[in-house]
């Protein structure tokens, strides 16, 4: 995250240790198909958010080039 990024660090989330949400898991499934990645089971919200960021960088759909 850059200084200009308003997002709160996932380590600071009050609910970061709760189970990942349905929308997070759905988006992860899409990104996993696009990138060939495997999504672990039992992710927390914070873990899912970090994995989404990682897979978005690898996804051809979100290529900013």
Rosetta constraint file for C-alpha pairs under 8 A:
AtomPair CA 1 CA 5 HARMONIC 5.93 0.50
AtomPair CA 1 CA 7 HARMONIC 7.88 0.50
AtomPair CA 1 CA 9 HARMONIC 7.98 0.50
AtomPair CA 8 CA 12 HARMONIC 6.69 0.50
AtomPair CA 8 CA 13 HARMONIC 7.13 0.50
AtomPair CA 9 CA 13 HARMONIC 6.95 0.50
AtomPair CA 10 CA 16 HARMONIC 6.46 0.50
AtomPair CA 10 CA 46 HARMONIC 5.17 0.50
AtomPair CA 10 CA 49 HARMONIC 7.50 0.50
AtomPair CA 10 CA 50 HARMONIC 7.60 0.50
AtomPair CA 11 CA 16 HARMONIC 7.01 0.50
AtomPair CA 11 CA 46 HARMONIC 7.06 0.50
AtomPair CA 12 CA 16 HARMONIC 7.59 0.50
AtomPair CA 13 CA 46 HARMONIC 7.43 0.50
AtomPair CA 15 CA 45 HARMONIC 7.33 0.50
AtomPair CA 16 CA 44 HARMONIC 6.37 0.50
AtomPair CA 16 CA 45 HARMONIC 5.03 0.50
AtomPair CA 16 CA 46 HARMONIC 4.57 0.50
AtomPair CA 16 CA 47 HARMONIC 7.82 0.50
AtomPair CA 17 CA 44 HARMONIC 5.22 0.50
AtomPair CA 17 CA 45 HARMONIC 6.26 0.50
AtomPair CA 17 CA 46 HARMONIC 6.57 0.50
AtomPair CA 18 CA 44 HARMONIC 5.33 0.50
AtomPair CA 18 CA 45 HARMONIC 5.84 0.50
AtomPair CA 19 CA 42 HARMONIC 6.81 0.50
AtomPair CA 19 CA 43 HARMONIC 6.06 0.50
AtomPair CA 19 CA 44 HARMONIC 4.31 0.50
AtomPair CA 19 CA 45 HARMONIC 5.58 0.50
AtomPair CA 20 CA 24 HARMONIC 6.27 0.50
AtomPair CA 20 CA 25 HARMONIC 6.66 0.50
AtomPair CA 20 CA 42 HARMONIC 7.59 0.50
AtomPair CA 20 CA 43 HARMONIC 5.61 0.50
AtomPair CA 20 CA 44 HARMONIC 4.68 0.50
AtomPair CA 20 CA 45 HARMONIC 4.07 0.50
AtomPair CA 20 CA 46 HARMONIC 7.63 0.50
AtomPair CA 20 CA 47 HARMONIC 7.87 0.50
AtomPair CA 20 CA 48 HARMONIC 6.11 0.50
AtomPair CA 21 CA 25 HARMONIC 6.30 0.50
AtomPair CA 21 CA 45 HARMONIC 6.62 0.50
AtomPair CA 22 CA 26 HARMONIC 6.08 0.50
AtomPair CA 23 CA 27 HARMONIC 6.11 0.50
AtomPair CA 24 CA 28 HARMONIC 6.05 0.50
AtomPair CA 24 CA 45 HARMONIC 7.82 0.50
AtomPair CA 24 CA 48 HARMONIC 6.56 0.50
AtomPair CA 24 CA 49 HARMONIC 7.39 0.50
AtomPair CA 24 CA 52 HARMONIC 7.87 0.50
AtomPair CA 25 CA 29 HARMONIC 6.12 0.50
AtomPair CA 25 CA 48 HARMONIC 7.47 0.50
AtomPair CA 26 CA 30 HARMONIC 6.49 0.50
AtomPair CA 27 CA 31 HARMONIC 6.20 0.50
AtomPair CA 27 CA 52 HARMONIC 7.67 0.50
AtomPair CA 28 CA 32 HARMONIC 5.86 0.50
AtomPair CA 28 CA 39 HARMONIC 7.09 0.50
AtomPair CA 28 CA 48 HARMONIC 7.65 0.50
AtomPair CA 28 CA 51 HARMONIC 7.74 0.50
AtomPair CA 28 CA 52 HARMONIC 6.13 0.50
AtomPair CA 28 CA 55 HARMONIC 7.99 0.50
AtomPair CA 29 CA 33 HARMONIC 6.26 0.50
AtomPair CA 29 CA 39 HARMONIC 7.30 0.50
AtomPair CA 30 CA 34 HARMONIC 6.39 0.50
AtomPair CA 31 CA 35 HARMONIC 6.08 0.50
AtomPair CA 31 CA 37 HARMONIC 7.81 0.50
AtomPair CA 31 CA 52 HARMONIC 7.59 0.50
AtomPair CA 31 CA 55 HARMONIC 6.16 0.50
AtomPair CA 31 CA 56 HARMONIC 6.87 0.50
AtomPair CA 31 CA 59 HARMONIC 6.54 0.50
AtomPair CA 32 CA 36 HARMONIC 5.40 0.50
AtomPair CA 32 CA 37 HARMONIC 4.60 0.50
AtomPair CA 32 CA 38 HARMONIC 6.08 0.50
AtomPair CA 32 CA 39 HARMONIC 6.78 0.50
AtomPair CA 32 CA 55 HARMONIC 7.25 0.50
AtomPair CA 33 CA 37 HARMONIC 6.93 0.50
AtomPair CA 34 CA 59 HARMONIC 6.03 0.50
AtomPair CA 34 CA 60 HARMONIC 7.27 0.50
AtomPair CA 35 CA 55 HARMONIC 7.03 0.50
AtomPair CA 35 CA 58 HARMONIC 6.39 0.50
AtomPair CA 35 CA 59 HARMONIC 5.64 0.50
AtomPair CA 35 CA 60 HARMONIC 7.86 0.50
AtomPair CA 37 CA 55 HARMONIC 7.91 0.50
AtomPair CA 43 CA 47 HARMONIC 5.79 0.50
AtomPair CA 43 CA 48 HARMONIC 5.87 0.50
AtomPair CA 44 CA 48 HARMONIC 6.02 0.50
AtomPair CA 45 CA 49 HARMONIC 6.13 0.50
AtomPair CA 46 CA 50 HARMONIC 6.31 0.50
AtomPair CA 47 CA 51 HARMONIC 6.15 0.50
AtomPair CA 48 CA 52 HARMONIC 6.02 0.50
AtomPair CA 49 CA 53 HARMONIC 6.34 0.50
AtomPair CA 50 CA 54 HARMONIC 6.29 0.50
AtomPair CA 51 CA 55 HARMONIC 6.04 0.50
AtomPair CA 52 CA 56 HARMONIC 5.91 0.50
AtomPair CA 53 CA 57 HARMONIC 6.54 0.50
AtomPair CA 54 CA 58 HARMONIC 6.91 0.50
AtomPair CA 55 CA 59 HARMONIC 6.03 0.50
AtomPair CA 56 CA 62 HARMONIC 6.04 0.50
AtomPair CA 57 CA 62 HARMONIC 6.97 0.50
AtomPair CA 57 CA 63 HARMONIC 7.11 0.50
AtomPair CA 58 CA 62 HARMONIC 7.91 0.50
AtomPair CA 58 CA 63 HARMONIC 7.69 0.50
AtomPair CA 59 CA 63 HARMONIC 6.53 0.50
